[in-house]
Amino acid sequence: MAEEVTEPKILDKKMNEAFDWSKDTIPVRDAVWNYFMENNNHDTEKSLTEMKPYVDGQDDAKVKDFVEKNIKK
C-alpha cells in the first residue's frame, strides 16, 4: 500500500499564528508563494516549481526553517 503524502500543517496557518515575530495574517502558503513570485520576476511556472518541495512532503520544520531564513524581516 502506498504511503499517503500530506501537506505540512504549517502551510495552512496564518503567519502570525506560526511565527511569533510576524504580524501578517496571510497563510504561510501565500507568504512562501509571494516570496518566490517576487524573487523570480513573477514567473508563475518557475514559482510552481520552486514551491513544489514545500507542499510535497516536506515537514513543518523545513518549511519553518525556509520562512525564518528567507521571509523574516
C-alpha positions as CSV (number, residue, x, y, z in Angstrom):
1,M,0.0,0.0,0.0
2,A,1.4,3.4,-1.0
3,E,2.2,5.9,1.8
4,E,-0.1,8.9,1.7
5,V,1.8,12.2,1.4
6,T,0.2,15.0,3.4
7,E,0.9,18.7,3.2
8,P,2.7,20.3,6.1
9,K,0.2,21.8,8.5
10,I,2.2,25.0,8.9
11,L,1.4,26.0,5.4
12,D,-2.3,26.4,6.4
13,K,-1.6,28.5,9.4
14,K,-1.6,32.3,9.3
15,M,1.9,33.8,9.5
16,N,1.1,35.4,12.9
17,E,0.0,32.0,14.3
18,A,3.0,30.1,13.0
19,F,5.7,32.8,13.8
20,D,5.7,35.0,16.9
21,W,7.6,37.6,15.0
22,S,5.0,38.1,12.3
23,K,2.0,40.3,12.3
24,D,0.8,39.1,8.9
25,T,-2.5,37.3,8.8
26,I,-2.0,35.7,5.4
27,P,-1.4,31.9,5.3
28,V,2.2,30.7,5.4
29,R,1.5,29.1,2.0
30,D,0.7,32.5,0.5
31,A,3.8,34.1,2.0
32,V,6.1,31.5,0.5
33,W,4.3,31.8,-2.8
34,N,4.7,35.6,-2.7
35,Y,8.4,35.2,-1.9
36,F,9.0,33.1,-4.9
37,M,7.0,35.3,-7.2
38,E,8.8,38.5,-6.0
39,N,12.2,36.9,-6.4
40,N,11.8,35.4,-9.9
41,N,10.3,38.2,-11.8
42,H,6.7,37.0,-11.3
43,D,7.2,33.8,-13.3
44,T,4.3,31.6,-12.4
45,E,5.7,28.4,-13.8
46,K,9.0,28.9,-12.0
47,S,7.2,29.7,-8.8
48,L,5.2,26.4,-9.1
49,T,8.5,24.5,-9.5
50,E,10.1,26.3,-6.6
51,M,7.0,25.9,-4.3
52,K,6.6,22.2,-5.1
53,P,9.0,20.8,-2.5
54,Y,7.3,22.8,0.2
55,V,3.9,21.2,-0.5
56,D,5.1,17.7,-1.5
57,G,6.0,16.1,1.7
58,Q,8.5,18.4,3.4
59,D,7.9,18.6,7.1
60,D,6.8,21.6,9.1
61,A,10.4,22.1,10.4
62,K,11.8,22.5,6.9
63,V,9.0,25.0,5.9
64,K,9.6,26.9,9.1
65,D,13.3,27.0,8.5
66,F,12.8,28.3,5.0
67,V,10.5,31.1,6.2
68,E,12.8,32.1,9.0
69,K,15.8,32.3,6.6
70,N,14.0,34.0,3.7
71,I,10.9,35.8,4.7
72,K,11.5,37.0,8.3
73,K,12.1,40.8,8.3
